[in-house]
Amino acid sequence: MPEIRVTVSEKFDKLLEELLETGLFSSKADILRFATIMYLKELGFIGGRKAEAGSTPTPKSKPEGQSP
């Protein structure tokens, strides 16, 4: 299985440690893998109709006249 390494801030590492203490995840890698999959699903790259149809999703845009 391919491996990806990243550098994170101390603050982010502490947050990951706190999540580990909840018992929901068994490792920091599991947390980041889960978060990445959920983000890709939200964007429509995996799961859902866009991914099944083979189209490339685009960022969501706000309707005209809607304030940020």
PyMOL Python script that loads the backbone (N, CA, C, O; Angstrom):
from pymol import cmd

cmd.read_pdbstr("""\
ATOM      1  N   MET A   1       0.855  -1.174   0.000  1.00  0.00           N
ATOM      2  CA  MET A   1       0.000   0.000   0.000  1.00  0.00           C
ATOM      3  C   MET A   1       0.897   1.232   0.000  1.00  0.00           C
ATOM      4  O   MET A   1       1.852   1.307   0.773  1.00  0.00           O
ATOM      5  N   PRO A   2       0.591   2.204  -0.869  1.00  0.00           N
ATOM      6  CA  PRO A   2       1.378   3.438  -0.892  1.00  0.00           C
ATOM      7  C   PRO A   2       1.291   4.179   0.441  1.00  0.00           C
ATOM      8  O   PRO A   2       0.305   4.069   1.171  1.00  0.00           O
ATOM      9  N   GLU A   3       2.324   4.920   0.732  1.00  0.00           N
ATOM     10  CA  GLU A   3       2.385   5.677   1.988  1.00  0.00           C
ATOM     11  C   GLU A   3       2.594   7.149   1.669  1.00  0.00           C
ATOM     12  O   GLU A   3       3.368   7.502   0.779  1.00  0.00           O
ATOM     13  N   ILE A   4       1.888   8.010   2.415  1.00  0.00           N
ATOM     14  CA  ILE A   4       2.029   9.454   2.268  1.00  0.00           C
ATOM     15  C   ILE A   4       2.426  10.013   3.627  1.00  0.00           C
ATOM     16  O   ILE A   4       1.826   9.667   4.645  1.00  0.00           O
ATOM     17  N   ARG A   5       3.424  10.864   3.642  1.00  0.00           N
ATOM     18  CA  ARG A   5       3.863  11.489   4.894  1.00  0.00           C
ATOM     19  C   ARG A   5       3.639  12.989   4.816  1.00  0.00           C
ATOM     20  O   ARG A   5       3.870  13.607   3.778  1.00  0.00           O
ATOM     21  N   VAL A   6       3.188  13.568   5.918  1.00  0.00           N
ATOM     22  CA  VAL A   6       2.957  15.009   5.979  1.00  0.00           C
ATOM     23  C   VAL A   6       3.511  15.562   7.278  1.00  0.00           C
ATOM     24  O   VAL A   6       3.660  14.837   8.262  1.00  0.00           O
ATOM     25  N   THR A   7       3.811  16.837   7.272  1.00  0.00           N
ATOM     26  CA  THR A   7       4.241  17.540   8.474  1.00  0.00           C
ATOM     27  C   THR A   7       3.064  18.375   8.947  1.00  0.00           C
ATOM     28  O   THR A   7       2.443  19.085   8.156  1.00  0.00           O
ATOM     29  N   VAL A   8       2.756  18.292  10.244  1.00  0.00           N
ATOM     30  CA  VAL A   8       1.641  19.055  10.810  1.00  0.00           C
ATOM     31  C   VAL A   8       2.144  19.895  11.969  1.00  0.00           C
ATOM     32  O   VAL A   8       3.212  19.640  12.527  1.00  0.00           O
ATOM     33  N   SER A   9       1.359  20.901  12.321  1.00  0.00           N
ATOM     34  CA  SER A   9       1.734  21.763  13.443  1.00  0.00           C
ATOM     35  C   SER A   9       1.549  21.014  14.769  1.00  0.00           C
ATOM     36  O   SER A   9       0.845  20.006  14.837  1.00  0.00           O
ATOM     37  N   GLU A  10       2.182  21.520  15.796  1.00  0.00           N
ATOM     38  CA  GLU A  10       2.036  20.929  17.131  1.00  0.00           C
ATOM     39  C   GLU A  10       0.578  20.974  17.576  1.00  0.00           C
ATOM     40  O   GLU A  10       0.077  20.035  18.195  1.00  0.00           O
ATOM     41  N   LYS A  11      -0.095  22.079  17.254  1.00  0.00           N
ATOM     42  CA  LYS A  11      -1.499  22.251  17.640  1.00  0.00           C
ATOM     43  C   LYS A  11      -2.367  21.172  16.976  1.00  0.00           C
ATOM     44  O   LYS A  11      -3.231  20.576  17.621  1.00  0.00           O
ATOM     45  N   PHE A  12      -2.129  20.933  15.697  1.00  0.00           N
ATOM     46  CA  PHE A  12      -2.903  19.919  14.981  1.00  0.00           C
ATOM     47  C   PHE A  12      -2.592  18.529  15.523  1.00  0.00           C
ATOM     48  O   PHE A  12      -3.495  17.705  15.671  1.00  0.00           O
ATOM     49  N   ASP A  13      -1.329  18.265  15.818  1.00  0.00           N
ATOM     50  CA  ASP A  13      -0.930  16.979  16.390  1.00  0.00           C
ATOM     51  C   ASP A  13      -1.623  16.752  17.734  1.00  0.00           C
ATOM     52  O   ASP A  13      -2.054  15.639  18.037  1.00  0.00           O
ATOM     53  N   LYS A  14      -1.724  17.803  18.526  1.00  0.00           N
ATOM     54  CA  LYS A  14      -2.398  17.685  19.828  1.00  0.00           C
ATOM     55  C   LYS A  14      -3.879  17.344  19.624  1.00  0.00           C
ATOM     56  O   LYS A  14      -4.438  16.531  20.361  1.00  0.00           O
ATOM     57  N   LEU A  15      -4.506  17.964  18.630  1.00  0.00           N
ATOM     58  CA  LEU A  15      -5.898  17.670  18.324  1.00  0.00           C
ATOM     59  C   LEU A  15      -6.060  16.206  17.918  1.00  0.00           C
ATOM     60  O   LEU A  15      -6.999  15.537  18.349  1.00  0.00           O
ATOM     61  N   LEU A  16      -5.144  15.716  17.090  1.00  0.00           N
ATOM     62  CA  LEU A  16      -5.188  14.309  16.689  1.00  0.00           C
ATOM     63  C   LEU A  16      -5.037  13.392  17.898  1.00  0.00           C
ATOM     64  O   LEU A  16      -5.719  12.371  17.991  1.00  0.00           O
ATOM     65  N   GLU A  17      -4.156  13.745  18.818  1.00  0.00           N
ATOM     66  CA  GLU A  17      -3.969  12.955  20.039  1.00  0.00           C
ATOM     67  C   GLU A  17      -5.255  12.918  20.861  1.00  0.00           C
ATOM     68  O   GLU A  17      -5.625  11.877  21.404  1.00  0.00           O
ATOM     69  N   GLU A  18      -5.937  14.073  20.949  1.00  0.00           N
ATOM     70  CA  GLU A  18      -7.193  14.134  21.695  1.00  0.00           C
ATOM     71  C   GLU A  18      -8.252  13.246  21.049  1.00  0.00           C
ATOM     72  O   GLU A  18      -9.018  12.581  21.747  1.00  0.00           O
ATOM     73  N   LEU A  19      -8.296  13.233  19.721  1.00  0.00           N
ATOM     74  CA  LEU A  19      -9.236  12.355  19.024  1.00  0.00           C
ATOM     75  C   LEU A  19      -8.917  10.885  19.285  1.00  0.00           C
ATOM     76  O   LEU A  19      -9.824  10.069  19.445  1.00  0.00           O
ATOM     77  N   LEU A  20      -7.635  10.552  19.327  1.00  0.00           N
ATOM     78  CA  LEU A  20      -7.240   9.173  19.625  1.00  0.00           C
ATOM     79  C   LEU A  20      -7.716   8.750  21.007  1.00  0.00           C
ATOM     80  O   LEU A  20      -8.141   7.611  21.199  1.00  0.00           O
ATOM     81  N   GLU A  21      -7.647   9.655  21.960  1.00  0.00           N
ATOM     82  CA  GLU A  21      -8.050   9.351  23.331  1.00  0.00           C
ATOM     83  C   GLU A  21      -9.542   9.038  23.444  1.00  0.00           C
ATOM     84  O   GLU A  21      -9.963   8.390  24.403  1.00  0.00           O
ATOM     85  N   THR A  22     -10.352   9.492  22.472  1.00  0.00           N
ATOM     86  CA  THR A  22     -11.788   9.199  22.509  1.00  0.00           C
ATOM     87  C   THR A  22     -12.066   7.731  22.207  1.00  0.00           C
ATOM     88  O   THR A  22     -13.122   7.205  22.559  1.00  0.00           O
ATOM     89  N   GLY A  23     -11.114   7.075  21.555  1.00  0.00           N
ATOM     90  CA  GLY A  23     -11.293   5.674  21.204  1.00  0.00           C
ATOM     91  C   GLY A  23     -12.017   5.452  19.882  1.00  0.00           C
ATOM     92  O   GLY A  23     -12.258   4.308  19.495  1.00  0.00           O
ATOM     93  N   LEU A  24     -12.363   6.518  19.193  1.00  0.00           N
ATOM     94  CA  LEU A  24     -13.059   6.380  17.912  1.00  0.00           C
ATOM     95  C   LEU A  24     -12.138   5.884  16.802  1.00  0.00           C
ATOM     96  O   LEU A  24     -12.592   5.247  15.852  1.00  0.00           O
ATOM     97  N   PHE A  25     -10.856   6.174  16.921  1.00  0.00           N
ATOM     98  CA  PHE A  25      -9.877   5.795  15.912  1.00  0.00           C
ATOM     99  C   PHE A  25      -8.728   5.071  16.584  1.00  0.00           C
ATOM    100  O   PHE A  25      -8.457   5.275  17.767  1.00  0.00           O
ATOM    101  N   SER A  26      -8.048   4.218  15.815  1.00  0.00           N
ATOM    102  CA  SER A  26      -6.941   3.454  16.387  1.00  0.00           C
ATOM    103  C   SER A  26      -5.579   4.081  16.096  1.00  0.00           C
ATOM    104  O   SER A  26      -4.574   3.683  16.684  1.00  0.00           O
ATOM    105  N   SER A  27      -5.545   5.071  15.181  1.00  0.00           N
ATOM    106  CA  SER A  27      -4.269   5.724  14.865  1.00  0.00           C
ATOM    107  C   SER A  27      -4.535   7.080  14.217  1.00  0.00           C
ATOM    108  O   SER A  27      -5.649   7.368  13.779  1.00  0.00           O
ATOM    109  N   LYS A  28      -3.502   7.898  14.164  1.00  0.00           N
ATOM    110  CA  LYS A  28      -3.605   9.193  13.479  1.00  0.00           C
ATOM    111  C   LYS A  28      -3.848   8.974  11.993  1.00  0.00           C
ATOM    112  O   LYS A  28      -4.574   9.736  11.354  1.00  0.00           O
ATOM    113  N   ALA A  29      -3.240   7.933  11.451  1.00  0.00           N
ATOM    114  CA  ALA A  29      -3.449   7.618  10.031  1.00  0.00           C
ATOM    115  C   ALA A  29      -4.920   7.320   9.763  1.00  0.00           C
ATOM    116  O   ALA A  29      -5.457   7.741   8.738  1.00  0.00           O
ATOM    117  N   ASP A  30      -5.579   6.599  10.671  1.00  0.00           N
ATOM    118  CA  ASP A  30      -7.003   6.315  10.514  1.00  0.00           C
ATOM    119  C   ASP A  30      -7.837   7.593  10.525  1.00  0.00           C
ATOM    120  O   ASP A  30      -8.792   7.718   9.758  1.00  0.00           O
ATOM    121  N   ILE A  31      -7.482   8.536  11.384  1.00  0.00           N
ATOM    122  CA  ILE A  31      -8.203   9.810  11.456  1.00  0.00           C
ATOM    123  C   ILE A  31      -8.082  10.552  10.132  1.00  0.00           C
ATOM    124  O   ILE A  31      -9.083  11.004   9.575  1.00  0.00           O
ATOM    125  N   LEU A  32      -6.864  10.677   9.630  1.00  0.00           N
ATOM    126  CA  LEU A  32      -6.639  11.424   8.388  1.00  0.00           C
ATOM    127  C   LEU A  32      -7.230  10.711   7.179  1.00  0.00           C
ATOM    128  O   LEU A  32      -7.722  11.360   6.256  1.00  0.00           O
ATOM    129  N   ARG A  33      -7.184   9.384   7.176  1.00  0.00           N
ATOM    130  CA  ARG A  33      -7.785   8.617   6.083  1.00  0.00           C
ATOM    131  C   ARG A  33      -9.301   8.854   6.067  1.00  0.00           C
ATOM    132  O   ARG A  33      -9.881   9.108   5.011  1.00  0.00           O
ATOM    133  N   PHE A  34      -9.938   8.770   7.240  1.00  0.00           N
ATOM    134  CA  PHE A  34     -11.372   8.992   7.351  1.00  0.00           C
ATOM    135  C   PHE A  34     -11.744  10.403   6.900  1.00  0.00           C
ATOM    136  O   PHE A  34     -12.690  10.588   6.134  1.00  0.00           O
ATOM    137  N   ALA A  35     -10.989  11.399   7.383  1.00  0.00           N
ATOM    138  CA  ALA A  35     -11.279  12.792   7.031  1.00  0.00           C
ATOM    139  C   ALA A  35     -11.126  13.025   5.533  1.00  0.00           C
ATOM    140  O   ALA A  35     -11.932  13.738   4.935  1.00  0.00           O
ATOM    141  N   THR A  36     -10.119  12.443   4.927  1.00  0.00           N
ATOM    142  CA  THR A  36      -9.893  12.600   3.492  1.00  0.00           C
ATOM    143  C   THR A  36     -11.030  11.972   2.690  1.00  0.00           C
ATOM    144  O   THR A  36     -11.519  12.568   1.730  1.00  0.00           O
ATOM    145  N   ILE A  37     -11.447  10.782   3.078  1.00  0.00           N
ATOM    146  CA  ILE A  37     -12.539  10.104   2.382  1.00  0.00           C
ATOM    147  C   ILE A  37     -13.823  10.914   2.509  1.00  0.00           C
ATOM    148  O   ILE A  37     -14.541  11.084   1.523  1.00  0.00           O
ATOM    149  N   MET A  38     -14.123  11.415   3.699  1.00  0.00           N
ATOM    150  CA  MET A  38     -15.339  12.209   3.886  1.00  0.00           C
ATOM    151  C   MET A  38     -15.294  13.490   3.042  1.00  0.00           C
ATOM    152  O   MET A  38     -16.307  13.889   2.466  1.00  0.00           O
ATOM    153  N   TYR A  39     -14.141  14.122   2.969  1.00  0.00           N
ATOM    154  CA  TYR A  39     -13.990  15.346   2.173  1.00  0.00           C
ATOM    155  C   TYR A  39     -14.171  15.057   0.688  1.00  0.00           C
ATOM    156  O   TYR A  39     -14.845  15.809  -0.016  1.00  0.00           O
ATOM    157  N   LEU A  40     -13.574  13.974   0.212  1.00  0.00           N
ATOM    158  CA  LEU A  40     -13.719  13.610  -1.195  1.00  0.00           C
ATOM    159  C   LEU A  40     -15.163  13.252  -1.535  1.00  0.00           C
ATOM    160  O   LEU A  40     -15.631  13.543  -2.636  1.00  0.00           O
ATOM    161  N   LYS A  41     -15.872  12.622  -0.597  1.00  0.00           N
ATOM    162  CA  LYS A  41     -17.294  12.338  -0.803  1.00  0.00           C
ATOM    163  C   LYS A  41     -18.086  13.635  -0.874  1.00  0.00           C
ATOM    164  O   LYS A  41     -18.958  13.783  -1.730  1.00  0.00           O
ATOM    165  N   GLU A  42     -17.790  14.572   0.016  1.00  0.00           N
ATOM    166  CA  GLU A  42     -18.490  15.850   0.028  1.00  0.00           C
ATOM    167  C   GLU A  42     -18.291  16.601  -1.280  1.00  0.00           C
ATOM    168  O   GLU A  42     -19.212  17.245  -1.783  1.00  0.00           O
ATOM    169  N   LEU A  43     -17.089  16.516  -1.824  1.00  0.00           N
ATOM    170  CA  LEU A  43     -16.792  17.190  -3.096  1.00  0.00           C
ATOM    171  C   LEU A  43     -17.373  16.451  -4.301  1.00  0.00           C
ATOM    172  O   LEU A  43     -17.453  17.007  -5.396  1.00  0.00           O
ATOM    173  N   GLY A  44     -17.774  15.209  -4.097  1.00  0.00           N
ATOM    174  CA  GLY A  44     -18.348  14.431  -5.182  1.00  0.00           C
ATOM    175  C   GLY A  44     -17.347  13.624  -5.980  1.00  0.00           C
ATOM    176  O   GLY A  44     -17.697  13.081  -7.028  1.00  0.00           O
ATOM    177  N   PHE A  45     -16.112  13.529  -5.514  1.00  0.00           N
ATOM    178  CA  PHE A  45     -15.100  12.757  -6.236  1.00  0.00           C
ATOM    179  C   PHE A  45     -15.284  11.255  -6.054  1.00  0.00           C
ATOM    180  O   PHE A  45     -14.912  10.479  -6.934  1.00  0.00           O
ATOM    181  N   ILE A  46     -15.853  10.832  -4.928  1.00  0.00           N
ATOM    182  CA  ILE A  46     -16.115   9.410  -4.695  1.00  0.00           C
ATOM    183  C   ILE A  46     -17.529   9.258  -4.159  1.00  0.00           C
ATOM    184  O   ILE A  46     -18.040  10.136  -3.463  1.00  0.00           O
ATOM    185  N   GLY A  47     -18.157   8.135  -4.492  1.00  0.00           N
ATOM    186  CA  GLY A  47     -19.536   7.924  -4.073  1.00  0.00           C
ATOM    187  C   GLY A  47     -20.461   8.894  -4.769  1.00  0.00           C
ATOM    188  O   GLY A  47     -20.000   9.904  -5.301  1.00  0.00           O
ATOM    189  N   GLY A  48     -21.719   8.626  -4.782  1.00  0.00           N
ATOM    190  CA  GLY A  48     -22.669   9.566  -5.355  1.00  0.00           C
ATOM    191  C   GLY A  48     -22.705   9.539  -6.867  1.00  0.00           C
ATOM    192  O   GLY A  48     -21.942   8.813  -7.505  1.00  0.00           O
ATOM    193  N   ARG A  49     -23.582  10.321  -7.427  1.00  0.00           N
ATOM    194  CA  ARG A  49     -23.850  10.307  -8.875  1.00  0.00           C
ATOM    195  C   ARG A  49     -22.715  10.867  -9.707  1.00  0.00           C
ATOM    196  O   ARG A  49     -22.407  10.326 -10.769  1.00  0.00           O
ATOM    197  N   LYS A  50     -22.082  11.947  -9.245  1.00  0.00           N
ATOM    198  CA  LYS A  50     -21.020  12.563 -10.044  1.00  0.00           C
ATOM    199  C   LYS A  50     -19.896  11.573 -10.300  1.00  0.00           C
ATOM    200  O   LYS A  50     -19.411  11.451 -11.425  1.00  0.00           O
ATOM    201  N   ALA A  51     -19.482  10.863  -9.245  1.00  0.00           N
ATOM    202  CA  ALA A  51     -18.381   9.917  -9.397  1.00  0.00           C
ATOM    203  C   ALA A  51     -18.796   8.757 -10.284  1.00  0.00           C
ATOM    204  O   ALA A  51     -18.002   8.284 -11.098  1.00  0.00           O
ATOM    205  N   GLU A  52     -20.043   8.288 -10.136  1.00  0.00           N
ATOM    206  CA  GLU A  52     -20.512   7.163 -10.940  1.00  0.00           C
ATOM    207  C   GLU A  52     -20.635   7.545 -12.412  1.00  0.00           C
ATOM    208  O   GLU A  52     -20.369   6.728 -13.294  1.00  0.00           O
ATOM    209  N   ALA A  53     -21.033   8.766 -12.671  1.00  0.00           N
ATOM    210  CA  ALA A  53     -21.196   9.213 -14.049  1.00  0.00           C
ATOM    211  C   ALA A  53     -19.851   9.499 -14.718  1.00  0.00           C
ATOM    212  O   ALA A  53     -19.782   9.645 -15.938  1.00  0.00           O
ATOM    213  N   GLY A  54     -18.787   9.579 -13.921  1.00  0.00           N
ATOM    214  CA  GLY A  54     -17.468   9.825 -14.470  1.00  0.00           C
ATOM    215  C   GLY A  54     -17.175  11.282 -14.740  1.00  0.00           C
ATOM    216  O   GLY A  54     -16.155  11.603 -15.349  1.00  0.00           O
ATOM    217  N   SER A  55     -18.050  12.172 -14.300  1.00  0.00           N
ATOM    218  CA  SER A  55     -17.804  13.592 -14.520  1.00  0.00           C
ATOM    219  C   SER A  55     -16.877  14.143 -13.449  1.00  0.00           C
ATOM    220  O   SER A  55     -16.794  13.602 -12.347  1.00  0.00           O
ATOM    221  N   THR A  56     -16.198  15.199 -13.775  1.00  0.00           N
ATOM    222  CA  THR A  56     -15.302  15.847 -12.823  1.00  0.00           C
ATOM    223  C   THR A  56     -16.073  16.910 -12.064  1.00  0.00           C
ATOM    224  O   THR A  56     -16.571  17.857 -12.671  1.00  0.00           O
ATOM    225  N   PRO A  57     -16.183  16.771 -10.733  1.00  0.00           N
ATOM    226  CA  PRO A  57     -16.922  17.765  -9.966  1.00  0.00           C
ATOM    227  C   PRO A  57     -16.227  19.120  -9.967  1.00  0.00           C
ATOM    228  O   PRO A  57     -15.005  19.208 -10.091  1.00  0.00           O
ATOM    229  N   THR A  58     -17.019  20.163  -9.830  1.00  0.00           N
ATOM    230  CA  THR A  58     -16.481  21.512  -9.725  1.00  0.00           C
ATOM    231  C   THR A  58     -16.825  22.066  -8.359  1.00  0.00           C
ATOM    232  O   THR A  58     -17.780  21.603  -7.735  1.00  0.00           O
ATOM    233  N   PRO A  59     -16.063  23.060  -7.870  1.00  0.00           N
ATOM    234  CA  PRO A  59     -16.367  23.644  -6.558  1.00  0.00           C
ATOM    235  C   PRO A  59     -17.784  24.219  -6.548  1.00  0.00           C
ATOM    236  O   PRO A  59     -18.276  24.733  -7.553  1.00  0.00           O
ATOM    237  N   LYS A  60     -18.413  24.119  -5.400  1.00  0.00           N
ATOM    238  CA  LYS A  60     -19.763  24.657  -5.247  1.00  0.00           C
ATOM    239  C   LYS A  60     -19.713  26.177  -5.328  1.00  0.00           C
ATOM    240  O   LYS A  60     -18.846  26.812  -4.727  1.00  0.00           O
ATOM    241  N   SER A  61     -20.639  26.747  -6.068  1.00  0.00           N
ATOM    242  CA  SER A  61     -20.702  28.197  -6.161  1.00  0.00           C
ATOM    243  C   SER A  61     -21.965  28.674  -5.463  1.00  0.00           C
ATOM    244  O   SER A  61     -22.948  27.940  -5.356  1.00  0.00           O
ATOM    245  N   LYS A  62     -21.924  29.911  -4.990  1.00  0.00           N
ATOM    246  CA  LYS A  62     -23.064  30.493  -4.306  1.00  0.00           C
ATOM    247  C   LYS A  62     -23.987  31.141  -5.337  1.00  0.00           C
ATOM    248  O   LYS A  62     -23.520  31.714  -6.322  1.00  0.00           O
ATOM    249  N   PRO A  63     -25.300  31.048  -5.105  1.00  0.00           N
ATOM    250  CA  PRO A  63     -26.235  31.703  -6.025  1.00  0.00           C
ATOM    251  C   PRO A  63     -25.986  33.210  -6.059  1.00  0.00           C
ATOM    252  O   PRO A  63     -25.511  33.797  -5.087  1.00  0.00           O
ATOM    253  N   GLU A  64     -26.313  33.818  -7.185  1.00  0.00           N
ATOM    254  CA  GLU A  64     -26.114  35.266  -7.308  1.00  0.00           C
ATOM    255  C   GLU A  64     -26.908  36.001  -6.245  1.00  0.00           C
ATOM    256  O   GLU A  64     -28.025  35.616  -5.899  1.00  0.00           O
ATOM    257  N   GLY A  65     -26.313  37.063  -5.737  1.00  0.00           N
ATOM    258  CA  GLY A  65     -26.979  37.879  -4.738  1.00  0.00           C
ATOM    259  C   GLY A  65     -26.829  37.380  -3.320  1.00  0.00           C
ATOM    260  O   GLY A  65     -27.236  38.068  -2.385  1.00  0.00           O
ATOM    261  N   GLN A  66     -26.248  36.188  -3.127  1.00  0.00           N
ATOM    262  CA  GLN A  66     -26.065  35.656  -1.780  1.00  0.00           C
ATOM    263  C   GLN A  66     -24.773  36.205  -1.218  1.00  0.00           C
ATOM    264  O   GLN A  66     -23.732  36.163  -1.875  1.00  0.00           O
ATOM    265  N   SER A  67     -24.838  36.714  -0.016  1.00  0.00           N
ATOM    266  CA  SER A  67     -23.632  37.273   0.598  1.00  0.00           C
ATOM    267  C   SER A  67     -22.798  36.165   1.200  1.00  0.00           C
ATOM    268  O   SER A  67     -23.334  35.117   1.558  1.00  0.00           O
ATOM    269  N   PRO A  68     -21.473  36.378   1.322  1.00  0.00           N
ATOM    270  CA  PRO A  68     -20.576  35.347   1.847  1.00  0.00           C
ATOM    271  C   PRO A  68     -20.829  35.012   3.282  1.00  0.00           C
ATOM    272  O   PRO A  68     -20.144  34.160   3.847  1.00  0.00           O
TER     273      PRO A  68
END
""", "prot")
cmd.dss("prot")
cmd.show_as("cartoon", "prot")
cmd.util.cbc("prot")
cmd.orient("prot")
